[in-house]
Amino acid sequence: MFAIEFGENGDILCSGRLDAAECAKAQDFMDSVSGSSVLDFAQLEYISSAGLGILLKTQKRLVSAGEGLKIINVNNHIHDVFRYSGFHSIFEIETQ
Amino acid sequence: MAGMHHKLTILRSYWRGAHADDTQSMQKKFTRSFDSLGAIYEFTEDVLTSGDVQDAARFPVHLAMEELFTNMVKYCPGNDNEILLDVTTNDGDVSVVITDYDVDPFDVTTPRDVDTETPLGRRIPGGLGLHLVQHMVDSLEYDYHDRQSTVRFTKESG
C-alpha cells in the first residue's frame, strides 16, 4: 500500500511501497507540485524503477522552471537504488 | 542454448538436493498484469519469512522480482498465459526462477546501456529496471527454448 500527501510543514510525505502498480497515484500527485519541495521518505519502505521514473520526470520539470526536489530520510535500501541509478548527481538526498 | 538449459537444471538440482532440510520452496502462477504485484509481494514475503531471510536480502529480491515480472508484462502484453514464480530459500539464501510461456526471447542478462552520469537535462525516464537487477542480485541467468523464457536469480544473505 502506497500513500502520498502533504504534511503539516508542507513536505510531501510518502509511505509504503511505491511499485509499478502504484505509480499512477504518485504521478497524479507529483504533477500537482509546482515549486521546490521536500520529499520525506521516512515511511517509504520500497521503490522500484517505475517510481524512479516519476521522480526523474518531476525533477526535470521543476528544474527547468528554476525549482527542484530534495529527498530526505531515505532508508539504506532505497539509498542503494539511488546510488546505482546515479540519482545523487541530480537530486539533493539525505539518508535516515 | 541447450547447454544453458542443462546448466540451469544442474544448479537447481544442487540447490534443492544438497541442503534439503533447510530448504523452503513455493511455486505459484500469476496473471500477466501490474495488478498482480501486490499478490506477488505477499507470496514472496511469505516464503522469505518462512526461510528466515534477513532484511538486507529481502529488498533486492522484491525489487528483482518486480522488475523482471513487469518486464515480461510490458514486452508481451497480448499473451494471456500466466507467469510462474518459484521462490526457494536455503540457510538465508534465496533463489528465484521465473518462467514465461509462449513468448519471444528477451535476454535480461544483456548489459543495459544506462549512463548514470548523464546530466538531468539529457536523462530519459525508463530503462533503469534491468540495470538495477543486474547490480543488486548475486547471479542472473537466462534460458530460452521452445518459446519458453526462464530467468533465474540468486541473492545470498551475507
gemmi code that builds the backbone of each chain (N, CA, C; Angstrom):
import gemmi

chains = {
    "A": [
        ("MET", (0.850, -1.200, 0.000), (0.000, 0.000, 0.000), (0.883, 1.247, 0.000)),
        ("PHE", (0.607, 2.145, -0.918), (1.388, 3.366, -1.031), (0.485, 4.564, -0.751)),
        ("ALA", (1.041, 5.545, -0.048), (0.285, 6.777, 0.206), (1.205, 7.976, 0.011)),
        ("ILE", (0.633, 9.070, -0.458), (1.389, 10.306, -0.652), (0.483, 11.481, -0.307)),
        ("GLU", (1.007, 12.397, 0.485), (0.193, 13.530, 0.937), (1.118, 14.645, 1.429)),
        ("PHE", (0.574, 15.847, 1.548), (1.328, 16.944, 2.138), (1.275, 16.845, 3.660)),
        ("GLY", (2.435, 17.016, 4.318), (2.467, 17.076, 5.764), (2.147, 18.469, 6.254)),
        ("GLU", (2.056, 18.613, 7.570), (1.700, 19.905, 8.154), (2.734, 20.986, 7.831)),
        ("ASN", (3.995, 20.594, 7.655), (5.051, 21.567, 7.360), (5.227, 21.804, 5.853)),
        ("GLY", (4.371, 21.194, 5.059), (4.436, 21.385, 3.620), (5.274, 20.363, 2.886)),
        ("ASP", (6.006, 19.537, 3.627), (6.763, 18.465, 2.974), (5.800, 17.434, 2.376)),
        ("ILE", (6.281, 16.735, 1.381), (5.487, 15.666, 0.774), (5.857, 14.355, 1.458)),
        ("LEU", (4.883, 13.741, 2.109), (5.126, 12.528, 2.874), (4.750, 11.304, 2.051)),
        ("CYS", (5.708, 10.404, 1.868), (5.449, 9.164, 1.144), (5.550, 7.999, 2.118)),
        ("SER", (4.667, 7.013, 1.973), (4.734, 5.851, 2.855), (4.350, 4.586, 2.094)),
        ("GLY", (4.859, 3.451, 2.582), (4.505, 2.167, 1.982), (5.457, 1.744, 0.886)),
        ("ARG", (4.863, 1.171, -0.145), (5.656, 0.595, -1.236), (5.259, 1.245, -2.563)),
        ("LEU", (6.206, 1.910, -3.190), (5.953, 2.552, -4.481), (6.425, 1.615, -5.593)),
        ("ASP", (5.496, 0.760, -6.050), (5.811, -0.156, -7.152), (5.069, 0.292, -8.412)),
        ("ALA", (5.199, -0.490, -9.462), (4.620, -0.091, -10.747), (3.104, 0.021, -10.693)),
        ("ALA", (2.480, -0.744, -9.800), (1.019, -0.706, -9.695), (0.523, 0.565, -9.018)),
        ("GLU", (1.401, 1.256, -8.299), (1.008, 2.458, -7.543), (1.463, 3.752, -8.213)),
        ("CYS", (2.061, 3.627, -9.372), (2.677, 4.800, -9.994), (1.681, 5.857, -10.446)),
        ("ALA", (0.510, 5.432, -10.852), (-0.473, 6.421, -11.321), (-0.825, 7.386, -10.195)),
        ("LYS", (-0.993, 6.843, -8.983), (-1.315, 7.673, -7.816), (-0.176, 8.667, -7.542)),
        ("ALA", (1.046, 8.178, -7.580), (2.202, 9.041, -7.317), (2.360, 10.088, -8.421)),
        ("GLN", (2.168, 9.674, -9.655), (2.332, 10.607, -10.774), (1.292, 11.723, -10.720)),
        ("ASP", (0.053, 11.352, -10.434), (-1.012, 12.357, -10.341), (-0.680, 13.403, -9.274)),
        ("PHE", (-0.180, 12.942, -8.138), (0.159, 13.870, -7.050), (1.328, 14.761, -7.450)),
        ("MET", (2.395, 14.145, -7.975), (3.592, 14.921, -8.300), (3.338, 15.909, -9.431)),
        ("ASP", (2.413, 15.605, -10.301), (2.074, 16.547, -11.374), (1.470, 17.834, -10.820)),
        ("SER", (0.941, 17.774, -9.585), (0.328, 18.958, -8.986), (1.346, 19.809, -8.232)),
        ("VAL", (2.583, 19.308, -8.095), (3.627, 20.038, -7.374), (4.256, 21.065, -8.313)),
        ("SER", (4.297, 22.333, -7.861), (4.753, 23.382, -8.778), (6.024, 24.098, -8.335)),
        ("GLY", (6.390, 24.026, -7.061), (7.584, 24.724, -6.599), (8.594, 23.778, -5.988)),
        ("SER", (9.707, 24.320, -5.514), (10.696, 23.491, -4.831), (10.048, 22.806, -3.637)),
        ("SER", (10.322, 21.524, -3.475), (9.632, 20.740, -2.453), (10.569, 19.734, -1.811)),
        ("VAL", (10.195, 19.330, -0.600), (10.917, 18.282, 0.116), (10.065, 17.021, 0.126)),
        ("LEU", (10.661, 15.927, -0.317), (10.001, 14.618, -0.256), (10.541, 13.882, 0.962)),
        ("ASP", (9.659, 13.547, 1.888), (10.075, 12.850, 3.100), (9.795, 11.356, 2.935)),
        ("PHE", (10.880, 10.569, 2.877), (10.765, 9.122, 2.651), (10.875, 8.325, 3.953)),
        ("ALA", (10.666, 8.969, 5.093), (10.848, 8.264, 6.373), (9.993, 7.008, 6.466)),
        ("GLN", (8.809, 7.046, 5.873), (7.899, 5.900, 5.952), (7.799, 5.148, 4.627)),
        ("LEU", (8.670, 5.480, 3.687), (8.653, 4.761, 2.407), (9.601, 3.560, 2.519)),
        ("GLU", (9.050, 2.361, 2.339), (9.824, 1.134, 2.517), (10.535, 0.706, 1.239)),
        ("TYR", (9.932, 1.044, 0.095), (10.377, 0.405, -1.149), (10.078, 1.299, -2.339)),
        ("ILE", (10.969, 1.285, -3.304), (10.707, 1.970, -4.574), (11.358, 1.148, -5.680)),
        ("SER", (10.677, 1.056, -6.819), (11.236, 0.347, -7.970), (11.540, 1.357, -9.070)),
        ("SER", (11.960, 0.868, -10.224), (12.333, 1.775, -11.307), (11.144, 2.605, -11.783)),
        ("ALA", (9.943, 2.078, -11.609), (8.757, 2.840, -12.005), (8.646, 4.119, -11.170)),
        ("GLY", (8.928, 4.007, -9.886), (8.912, 5.182, -9.011), (10.044, 6.138, -9.333)),
        ("LEU", (11.199, 5.583, -9.680), (12.331, 6.436, -10.059), (11.974, 7.296, -11.270)),
        ("GLY", (11.226, 6.705, -12.191), (10.824, 7.444, -13.382), (9.976, 8.655, -13.039)),
        ("ILE", (9.112, 8.504, -12.045), (8.265, 9.632, -11.621), (9.126, 10.731, -10.997)),
        ("LEU", (10.066, 10.334, -10.145), (10.955, 11.333, -9.529), (11.746, 12.082, -10.598)),
        ("LEU", (12.261, 11.332, -11.556), (13.081, 11.942, -12.607), (12.264, 12.903, -13.467)),
        ("LYS", (11.078, 12.470, -13.847), (10.206, 13.307, -14.673), (9.844, 14.599, -13.938)),
        ("THR", (9.538, 14.476, -12.645), (9.166, 15.660, -11.855), (10.357, 16.600, -11.691)),
        ("GLN", (11.532, 16.028, -11.432), (12.719, 16.862, -11.254), (13.062, 17.618, -12.544)),
        ("LYS", (12.932, 16.966, -13.674), (13.210, 17.641, -14.949), (12.265, 18.831, -15.133)),
        ("ARG", (11.009, 18.633, -14.810), (10.014, 19.703, -14.967), (10.306, 20.862, -14.016)),
        ("LEU", (10.611, 20.529, -12.757), (10.834, 21.584, -11.767), (12.142, 22.334, -12.017)),
        ("VAL", (13.199, 21.612, -12.337), (14.500, 22.264, -12.566), (14.434, 23.198, -13.771)),
        ("SER", (13.684, 22.799, -14.785), (13.558, 23.669, -15.956), (12.857, 24.980, -15.608)),
        ("ALA", (12.129, 24.985, -14.474), (11.456, 26.207, -14.009), (12.230, 26.873, -12.884)),
        ("GLY", (13.463, 26.413, -12.655), (14.294, 27.000, -11.614), (14.006, 26.485, -10.218)),
        ("GLU", (13.282, 25.378, -10.113), (12.925, 24.787, -8.810), (13.597, 23.409, -8.687)),
        ("GLY", (13.178, 22.607, -7.712), (13.772, 21.278, -7.583), (13.260, 20.522, -6.384)),
        ("LEU", (13.563, 19.217, -6.347), (13.165, 18.346, -5.247), (14.350, 18.027, -4.353)),
        ("LYS", (14.081, 17.970, -3.050), (15.039, 17.455, -2.091), (14.392, 16.226, -1.445)),
        ("ILE", (15.156, 15.142, -1.314), (14.602, 13.901, -0.771), (15.301, 13.599, 0.546)),
        ("ILE", (14.508, 13.465, 1.625), (15.108, 13.270, 2.949), (14.641, 11.947, 3.581)),
        ("ASN", (15.374, 11.537, 4.612), (15.033, 10.327, 5.376), (14.952, 9.077, 4.492)),
        ("VAL", (15.928, 8.931, 3.621), (15.974, 7.794, 2.694), (16.593, 6.595, 3.415)),
        ("ASN", (15.903, 5.440, 3.385), (16.466, 4.258, 4.049), (17.627, 3.669, 3.225)),
        ("ASN", (18.355, 2.749, 3.839), (19.568, 2.228, 3.203), (19.292, 1.530, 1.876)),
        ("HIS", (18.175, 0.798, 1.808), (17.867, 0.060, 0.578), (17.555, 1.022, -0.579)),
        ("ILE", (16.730, 2.007, -0.281), (16.392, 2.976, -1.331), (17.629, 3.803, -1.695)),
        ("HIS", (18.464, 4.051, -0.713), (19.708, 4.769, -0.992), (20.570, 3.974, -1.974)),
        ("ASP", (20.622, 2.661, -1.828), (21.349, 1.819, -2.783), (20.769, 1.961, -4.194)),
        ("VAL", (19.443, 1.957, -4.266), (18.781, 2.114, -5.567), (19.157, 3.453, -6.194)),
        ("PHE", (19.144, 4.509, -5.399), (19.525, 5.841, -5.901), (20.985, 5.835, -6.374)),
        ("ARG", (21.829, 5.161, -5.603), (23.257, 5.148, -5.939), (23.487, 4.436, -7.279)),
        ("TYR", (22.866, 3.274, -7.458), (23.034, 2.539, -8.719), (22.397, 3.279, -9.899)),
        ("SER", (21.472, 4.172, -9.605), (20.783, 4.911, -10.668), (21.433, 6.252, -10.970)),
        ("GLY", (22.447, 6.606, -10.187), (23.116, 7.878, -10.406), (22.274, 9.077, -10.009)),
        ("PHE", (21.383, 8.895, -9.043), (20.484, 9.983, -8.658), (21.173, 11.035, -7.786)),
        ("HIS", (22.323, 10.714, -7.223), (22.972, 11.676, -6.345), (23.443, 12.928, -7.086)),
        ("SER", (23.643, 12.783, -8.358), (24.099, 13.941, -9.118), (22.961, 14.829, -9.583)),
        ("ILE", (21.726, 14.375, -9.422), (20.607, 15.170, -9.927), (19.557, 15.499, -8.865)),
        ("PHE", (19.728, 14.909, -7.658), (18.842, 15.249, -6.536), (19.690, 15.576, -5.326)),
        ("GLU", (19.157, 16.410, -4.429), (19.735, 16.563, -3.098), (19.103, 15.484, -2.227)),
        ("ILE", (19.950, 14.616, -1.656), (19.449, 13.427, -0.944), (20.055, 13.371, 0.446)),
        ("GLU", (19.193, 13.131, 1.436), (19.664, 12.926, 2.819), (19.167, 11.571, 3.300)),
        ("THR", (20.067, 10.782, 3.883), (19.677, 9.470, 4.398), (19.120, 9.582, 5.812)),
        ("GLN", (18.553, 8.480, 6.292), (17.994, 8.456, 7.654), (19.114, 8.472, 8.686)),
    ],
    "B": [
        ("MET", (22.220, -22.904, -26.832), (21.124, -22.616, -25.915), (20.785, -23.836, -25.052)),
        ("ALA", (20.907, -25.044, -25.661), (20.615, -26.255, -24.905), (21.566, -26.397, -23.726)),
        ("GLY", (22.821, -25.965, -23.921), (23.801, -26.035, -22.853), (23.395, -25.187, -21.669)),
        ("MET", (22.859, -24.004, -21.928), (22.419, -23.124, -20.847), (21.314, -23.782, -20.042)),
        ("HIS", (20.379, -24.447, -20.733), (19.265, -25.092, -20.054), (19.782, -26.209, -19.155)),
        ("HIS", (20.742, -26.984, -19.653), (21.309, -28.085, -18.876), (21.969, -27.542, -17.613)),
        ("LYS", (22.722, -26.440, -17.765), (23.403, -25.839, -16.626), (22.397, -25.397, -15.570)),
        ("LEU", (21.301, -24.797, -16.026), (20.281, -24.321, -15.107), (19.681, -25.482, -14.330)),
        ("THR", (19.413, -26.586, -15.020), (18.831, -27.758, -14.372), (19.761, -28.298, -13.298)),
        ("ILE", (21.044, -28.353, -13.597), (22.021, -28.854, -12.632), (22.044, -27.963, -11.389)),
        ("LEU", (22.046, -26.665, -11.601), (22.076, -25.743, -10.481), (20.873, -25.939, -9.569)),
        ("ARG", (19.715, -26.113, -10.156), (18.506, -26.270, -9.359), (18.526, -27.600, -8.605)),
        ("SER", (19.058, -28.642, -9.219), (19.140, -29.934, -8.557), (20.060, -29.844, -7.349)),
        ("TYR", (21.162, -29.137, -7.507), (22.101, -28.981, -6.405), (21.452, -28.211, -5.265)),
        ("TRP", (20.780, -27.109, -5.641), (20.176, -26.252, -4.627), (19.159, -27.030, -3.786)),
        ("ARG", (18.342, -27.806, -4.450), (17.271, -28.495, -3.733), (17.770, -29.751, -3.037)),
        ("GLY", (18.819, -30.347, -3.565), (19.239, -31.632, -3.044), (20.260, -31.562, -1.932)),
        ("ALA", (21.175, -30.593, -1.993), (22.314, -30.596, -1.088), (21.942, -30.182, 0.338)),
        ("HIS", (20.924, -29.357, 0.463), (20.571, -28.856, 1.798), (19.068, -29.003, 2.000)),
        ("ALA", (18.564, -30.178, 1.715), (17.119, -30.358, 1.678), (16.443, -29.997, 2.999)),
        ("ASP", (17.117, -30.222, 4.112), (16.491, -29.994, 5.411), (16.203, -28.524, 5.664)),
        ("ASP", (17.019, -27.611, 5.111), (16.875, -26.191, 5.367), (16.076, -25.472, 4.284)),
        ("THR", (15.611, -26.191, 3.308), (15.028, -25.554, 2.131), (13.532, -25.305, 2.290)),
        ("GLN", (13.123, -24.065, 1.945), (11.709, -23.715, 1.846), (11.463, -23.330, 0.396)),
        ("SER", (10.439, -23.865, -0.210), (10.199, -23.574, -1.621), (8.706, -23.502, -1.903)),
        ("MET", (8.319, -22.498, -2.718), (6.923, -22.375, -3.115), (6.845, -21.926, -4.564)),
        ("GLN", (5.857, -22.442, -5.251), (5.589, -22.058, -6.641), (4.165, -21.512, -6.737)),
        ("LYS", (3.998, -20.520, -7.633), (2.646, -20.011, -7.872), (2.623, -19.271, -9.202)),
        ("LYS", (1.496, -19.392, -9.899), (1.330, -18.672, -11.161), (0.542, -17.388, -10.922)),
        ("PHE", (0.927, -16.344, -11.676), (0.288, -15.038, -11.513), (-0.173, -14.498, -12.869)),
        ("THR", (-1.315, -13.811, -12.837), (-1.848, -13.184, -14.041), (-0.879, -12.130, -14.557)),
        ("ARG", (-0.737, -12.069, -15.871), (0.193, -11.125, -16.511), (-0.366, -9.706, -16.439)),
        ("SER", (-0.160, -9.054, -15.307), (-0.711, -7.714, -15.097), (0.045, -7.029, -13.971)),
        ("PHE", (0.170, -5.703, -14.069), (0.757, -4.948, -12.962), (-0.071, -5.129, -11.685)),
        ("ASP", (-1.358, -5.416, -11.857), (-2.220, -5.591, -10.686), (-1.827, -6.820, -9.864)),
        ("SER", (-0.985, -7.673, -10.396), (-0.530, -8.859, -9.658), (0.583, -8.535, -8.669)),
        ("LEU", (1.144, -7.330, -8.753), (2.347, -7.036, -7.962), (2.113, -7.145, -6.458)),
        ("GLY", (0.943, -6.738, -5.983), (0.658, -6.846, -4.553), (0.652, -8.297, -4.101)),
        ("ALA", (0.003, -9.149, -4.881), (-0.059, -10.577, -4.542), (1.321, -11.228, -4.654)),
        ("ILE", (2.103, -10.783, -5.606), (3.471, -11.319, -5.757), (4.320, -10.941, -4.542)),
        ("TYR", (4.164, -9.703, -4.078), (4.904, -9.287, -2.884), (4.525, -10.157, -1.691)),
        ("GLU", (3.232, -10.364, -1.487), (2.781, -11.171, -0.345), (3.289, -12.607, -0.446)),
        ("PHE", (3.198, -13.175, -1.641), (3.668, -14.545, -1.858), (5.159, -14.655, -1.544)),
        ("THR", (5.934, -13.722, -2.087), (7.390, -13.763, -1.890), (7.745, -13.544, -0.428)),
        ("GLU", (7.072, -12.588, 0.191), (7.347, -12.278, 1.593), (7.061, -13.483, 2.488)),
        ("ASP", (6.009, -14.228, 2.169), (5.689, -15.432, 2.948), (6.835, -16.438, 2.894)),
        ("VAL", (7.386, -16.632, 1.691), (8.481, -17.604, 1.555), (9.728, -17.091, 2.281)),
        ("LEU", (10.026, -15.811, 2.137), (11.224, -15.248, 2.775), (11.115, -15.313, 4.295)),
        ("THR", (9.917, -15.093, 4.801), (9.711, -15.189, 6.248), (9.877, -16.632, 6.719)),
        ("SER", (9.301, -17.561, 5.978), (9.443, -18.983, 6.332), (10.905, -19.411, 6.320)),
        ("GLY", (11.669, -18.820, 5.404), (13.076, -19.173, 5.281), (13.997, -18.343, 6.157)),
        ("ASP", (13.412, -17.466, 6.990), (14.193, -16.635, 7.904), (15.260, -15.827, 7.154)),
        ("VAL", (14.855, -15.248, 6.026), (15.770, -14.453, 5.205), (15.922, -13.054, 5.823)),
        ("GLN", (17.147, -12.583, 5.913), (17.427, -11.300, 6.557), (16.941, -10.130, 5.694)),
        ("ASP", (16.694, -9.006, 6.353), (16.154, -7.819, 5.690), (17.043, -7.347, 4.543)),
        ("ALA", (18.357, -7.463, 4.717), (19.276, -6.969, 3.680), (19.078, -7.672, 2.352)),
        ("ALA", (18.627, -8.910, 2.380), (18.424, -9.656, 1.126), (17.003, -9.492, 0.590)),
        ("ARG", (16.065, -9.134, 1.456), (14.667, -9.082, 1.027), (14.397, -7.989, 0.000)),
        ("PHE", (14.923, -6.797, 0.263), (14.662, -5.679, -0.655), (15.137, -6.006, -2.079)),
        ("PRO", (16.380, -6.456, -2.259), (16.817, -6.777, -3.622), (16.000, -7.883, -4.279)),
        ("VAL", (15.537, -8.855, -3.471), (14.711, -9.927, -4.042), (13.378, -9.370, -4.536)),
        ("HIS", (12.737, -8.548, -3.708), (11.453, -7.958, -4.128), (11.641, -7.056, -5.353)),
        ("LEU", (12.726, -6.293, -5.359), (12.977, -5.395, -6.488), (13.187, -6.193, -7.777)),
        ("ALA", (14.043, -7.223, -7.702), (14.317, -8.026, -8.898), (13.050, -8.727, -9.378)),
        ("MET", (12.258, -9.224, -8.414), (11.010, -9.895, -8.778), (10.102, -8.944, -9.548)),
        ("GLU", (9.924, -7.723, -9.025), (9.040, -6.763, -9.693), (9.579, -6.375, -11.072)),
        ("GLU", (10.860, -6.048, -11.138), (11.411, -5.570, -12.407), (11.341, -6.655, -13.497)),
        ("LEU", (11.637, -7.897, -13.125), (11.616, -8.982, -14.111), (10.185, -9.323, -14.515)),
        ("PHE", (9.272, -9.327, -13.555), (7.867, -9.631, -13.851), (7.262, -8.539, -14.734)),
        ("THR", (7.457, -7.268, -14.350), (6.867, -6.181, -15.137), (7.489, -6.108, -16.531)),
        ("ASN", (8.741, -6.514, -16.638), (9.386, -6.570, -17.953), (8.663, -7.573, -18.856)),
        ("MET", (8.308, -8.719, -18.267), (7.573, -9.732, -19.039), (6.185, -9.231, -19.421)),
        ("VAL", (5.550, -8.486, -18.529), (4.225, -7.948, -18.819), (4.305, -6.909, -19.943)),
        ("LYS", (5.285, -6.009, -19.846), (5.384, -4.894, -20.794), (5.712, -5.356, -22.204)),
        ("TYR", (6.569, -6.354, -22.316), (7.059, -6.726, -23.640), (6.300, -7.880, -24.266)),
        ("CYS", (5.235, -8.341, -23.640), (4.394, -9.355, -24.262), (2.953, -9.177, -23.792)),
        ("PRO", (2.366, -8.000, -24.060), (1.058, -7.676, -23.483), (-0.093, -8.514, -24.035)),
        ("GLY", (0.029, -9.064, -25.232), (-1.076, -9.802, -25.829), (-1.143, -11.254, -25.400)),
        ("ASN", (-0.202, -11.693, -24.600), (-0.135, -13.080, -24.162), (-1.013, -13.260, -22.919)),
        ("ASP", (-1.907, -14.249, -22.958), (-2.801, -14.482, -21.820), (-2.249, -15.482, -20.813)),
        ("ASN", (-1.087, -16.090, -21.122), (-0.549, -17.111, -20.220), (-0.093, -16.497, -18.901)),
        ("GLU", (-0.322, -17.227, -17.836), (0.172, -16.787, -16.528), (1.687, -16.987, -16.455)),
        ("ILE", (2.300, -16.271, -15.525), (3.753, -16.347, -15.320), (4.012, -17.114, -14.021)),
        ("LEU", (4.905, -18.106, -14.094), (5.181, -18.978, -12.939), (6.360, -18.443, -12.130)),
        ("LEU", (6.144, -18.267, -10.838), (7.221, -17.857, -9.926), (7.545, -19.017, -8.993)),
        ("ASP", (8.827, -19.258, -8.798), (9.307, -20.327, -7.921), (10.370, -19.716, -7.009)),
        ("VAL", (10.055, -19.612, -5.726), (10.971, -18.996, -4.763), (11.466, -20.067, -3.791)),
        ("THR", (12.778, -20.160, -3.650), (13.384, -21.138, -2.749), (14.346, -20.426, -1.815)),
        ("THR", (14.295, -20.783, -0.546), (15.285, -20.267, 0.404), (16.073, -21.429, 0.975)),
        ("ASN", (17.322, -21.166, 1.262), (18.166, -22.183, 1.862), (19.194, -21.500, 2.757)),
        ("ASP", (19.065, -21.694, 4.045), (20.005, -21.120, 5.001), (20.130, -19.604, 4.822)),
        ("GLY", (19.034, -18.947, 4.553), (19.022, -17.496, 4.396), (19.297, -17.004, 2.993)),
        ("ASP", (19.760, -17.877, 2.120), (19.984, -17.502, 0.720), (18.697, -17.720, -0.077)),
        ("VAL", (18.551, -16.959, -1.159), (17.305, -17.001, -1.926), (17.604, -17.312, -3.391)),
        ("SER", (16.797, -18.192, -3.960), (16.869, -18.491, -5.391), (15.476, -18.341, -5.980)),
        ("VAL", (15.371, -17.623, -7.083), (14.078, -17.390, -7.729), (14.155, -17.813, -9.187)),
        ("VAL", (13.134, -18.522, -9.635), (13.014, -18.882, -11.045), (11.682, -18.347, -11.556)),
        ("ILE", (11.719, -17.581, -12.634), (10.519, -17.007, -13.244), (10.387, -17.577, -14.649)),
        ("THR", (9.250, -18.185, -14.922), (9.058, -18.853, -16.214), (7.886, -18.228, -16.954)),
        ("ASP", (8.135, -17.864, -18.209), (7.133, -17.211, -19.049), (6.929, -18.076, -20.298)),
        ("TYR", (5.664, -18.319, -20.660), (5.346, -19.300, -21.697), (4.848, -18.645, -22.990)),
        ("ASP", (5.275, -19.246, -24.110), (4.852, -18.814, -25.445), (5.209, -17.348, -25.694)),
        ("VAL", (6.495, -17.048, -25.566), (6.980, -15.679, -25.728), (8.204, -15.655, -26.643)),
        ("ASP", (8.514, -14.465, -27.147), (9.750, -14.260, -27.884), (10.903, -14.113, -26.887)),
        ("PRO", (12.136, -14.371, -27.344), (13.275, -14.268, -26.408), (13.545, -12.826, -25.979)),
        ("PHE", (13.950, -12.664, -24.740), (14.378, -11.365, -24.213), (15.413, -11.661, -23.135)),
        ("ASP", (16.684, -11.529, -23.502), (17.766, -11.901, -22.594), (18.013, -10.781, -21.576)),
        ("VAL", (17.565, -11.016, -20.368), (17.672, -9.977, -19.325), (19.085, -9.838, -18.779)),
        ("THR", (19.981, -10.740, -19.205), (21.371, -10.645, -18.732), (22.222, -9.733, -19.610)),
        ("THR", (21.678, -9.333, -20.768), (22.417, -8.424, -21.642), (22.627, -7.083, -20.935)),
        ("PRO", (23.877, -6.605, -20.860), (24.116, -5.332, -20.168), (23.278, -4.197, -20.759)),
        ("ARG", (22.688, -3.395, -19.896), (21.850, -2.276, -20.327), (22.715, -1.051, -20.591)),
        ("ASP", (22.344, -0.309, -21.622), (23.080, 0.896, -21.969), (22.532, 2.063, -21.158)),
        ("VAL", (22.893, 2.085, -19.868), (22.406, 3.130, -18.964), (23.589, 3.949, -18.475)),
        ("ASP", (23.564, 5.220, -18.778), (24.633, 6.112, -18.328), (24.143, 6.861, -17.097)),
        ("THR", (24.584, 6.407, -15.935), (24.103, 7.014, -14.687), (24.777, 8.350, -14.393)),
        ("GLU", (25.703, 8.768, -15.258), (26.354, 10.065, -15.080), (25.739, 11.138, -15.972)),
        ("THR", (24.747, 10.760, -16.757), (24.131, 11.714, -17.672), (23.480, 12.863, -16.900)),
        ("PRO", (23.734, 14.112, -17.311), (23.099, 15.253, -16.636), (21.579, 15.182, -16.735)),
        ("LEU", (20.921, 15.817, -15.793), (19.462, 15.755, -15.703), (18.784, 16.121, -17.018)),
        ("GLY", (19.265, 17.153, -17.667), (18.608, 17.630, -18.883), (18.566, 16.602, -19.997)),
        ("ARG", (19.503, 15.641, -19.971), (19.540, 14.622, -21.032), (19.098, 13.245, -20.532)),
        ("ARG", (18.650, 13.181, -19.288), (18.149, 11.918, -18.754), (16.767, 11.617, -19.331)),
        ("ILE", (16.556, 10.369, -19.711), (15.254, 9.938, -20.205), (14.681, 8.938, -19.208)),
        ("PRO", (13.499, 9.230, -18.623), (12.908, 8.280, -17.677), (12.719, 6.903, -18.313)),
        ("GLY", (13.036, 5.846, -17.558), (12.885, 4.484, -18.056), (14.231, 3.831, -18.308)),
        ("GLY", (14.220, 2.510, -18.370), (15.420, 1.762, -18.704), (16.295, 1.385, -17.522)),
        ("LEU", (15.898, 1.801, -16.314), (16.725, 1.521, -15.145), (16.447, 0.156, -14.522)),
        ("GLY", (15.296, -0.447, -14.811), (14.875, -1.646, -14.105), (15.869, -2.795, -14.188)),
        ("LEU", (16.191, -3.234, -15.383), (17.122, -4.358, -15.534), (18.533, -3.967, -15.118)),
        ("HIS", (18.873, -2.704, -15.288), (20.171, -2.200, -14.802), (20.272, -2.422, -13.286)),
        ("LEU", (19.216, -2.112, -12.566), (19.214, -2.309, -11.114), (19.297, -3.789, -10.760)),
        ("VAL", (18.513, -4.608, -11.463), (18.548, -6.050, -11.191), (19.967, -6.585, -11.361)),
        ("GLN", (20.598, -6.209, -12.446), (21.945, -6.725, -12.740), (22.966, -6.313, -11.678)),
        ("HIS", (22.710, -5.214, -10.980), (23.648, -4.755, -9.960), (23.295, -5.250, -8.555)),
        ("MET", (22.045, -5.617, -8.325), (21.618, -5.870, -6.946), (21.427, -7.341, -6.597)),
        ("VAL", (21.459, -8.248, -7.595), (21.406, -9.673, -7.271), (22.795, -10.274, -7.438)),
        ("ASP", (22.985, -11.480, -6.894), (24.317, -12.097, -6.924), (24.557, -12.898, -8.195)),
        ("SER", (23.505, -13.448, -8.768), (23.650, -14.131, -10.062), (22.360, -13.956, -10.837)),
        ("LEU", (22.492, -13.948, -12.156), (21.330, -13.766, -13.033), (21.571, -14.600, -14.283)),
        ("GLU", (20.635, -15.508, -14.577), (20.783, -16.383, -15.735), (19.505, -16.352, -16.557)),
        ("TYR", (19.672, -16.559, -17.867), (18.519, -16.570, -18.765), (18.600, -17.780, -19.677)),
        ("ASP", (17.470, -18.444, -19.878), (17.396, -19.590, -20.768), (16.156, -19.452, -21.638)),
        ("TYR", (16.299, -19.807, -22.917), (15.149, -19.745, -23.823), (15.127, -20.998, -24.688)),
        ("HIS", (14.021, -21.702, -24.643), (13.838, -22.842, -25.538), (12.343, -23.129, -25.673)),
        ("ASP", (11.955, -23.603, -26.852), (10.549, -23.945, -27.120), (9.604, -22.802, -26.747)),
        ("ARG", (10.020, -21.567, -27.079), (9.234, -20.346, -26.821), (8.940, -20.148, -25.330)),
        ("GLN", (9.820, -20.675, -24.506), (9.687, -20.512, -23.056), (10.909, -19.787, -22.512)),
        ("SER", (10.674, -18.664, -21.834), (11.754, -17.907, -21.193), (11.845, -18.289, -19.723)),
        ("THR", (13.053, -18.557, -19.277), (13.270, -18.853, -17.860), (14.377, -17.945, -17.331)),
        ("VAL", (14.045, -17.197, -16.292), (15.020, -16.316, -15.651), (15.264, -16.841, -14.241)),
        ("ARG", (16.523, -16.971, -13.876), (16.868, -17.414, -12.521), (17.809, -16.392, -11.911)),
        ("PHE", (17.509, -15.989, -10.680), (18.460, -15.130, -9.967), (18.623, -15.613, -8.541)),
        ("THR", (19.747, -15.277, -7.958), (20.013, -15.637, -6.565), (20.434, -14.399, -5.784)),
        ("LYS", (20.151, -14.421, -4.495), (20.614, -13.389, -3.578), (21.054, -14.071, -2.286)),
        ("GLU", (22.300, -13.901, -1.947), (22.825, -14.525, -0.742), (22.592, -13.627, 0.467)),
        ("SER", (22.573, -14.240, 1.629), (22.259, -13.491, 2.842), (23.439, -12.660, 3.346)),
        ("GLY", (24.648, -13.051, 2.976), (25.826, -12.381, 3.530), (26.109, -11.016, 2.968)),
    ],
}
model = gemmi.Model(1)
for chain_id, residues in chains.items():
    chain = gemmi.Chain(chain_id)
    for i, (resn, *xyz) in enumerate(residues, 1):
        res = gemmi.Residue()
        res.name, res.seqid = resn, gemmi.SeqId(i, " ")
        for name, pos in zip(("N", "CA", "C"), xyz):
            atom = gemmi.Atom()
            atom.name, atom.element = name, gemmi.Element(name[0])
            atom.pos, atom.b_iso = gemmi.Position(*pos), 0.0
            res.add_atom(atom)
        chain.add_residue(res)
    model.add_chain(chain)
structure = gemmi.Structure()
structure.add_model(model)
structure.setup_entities()
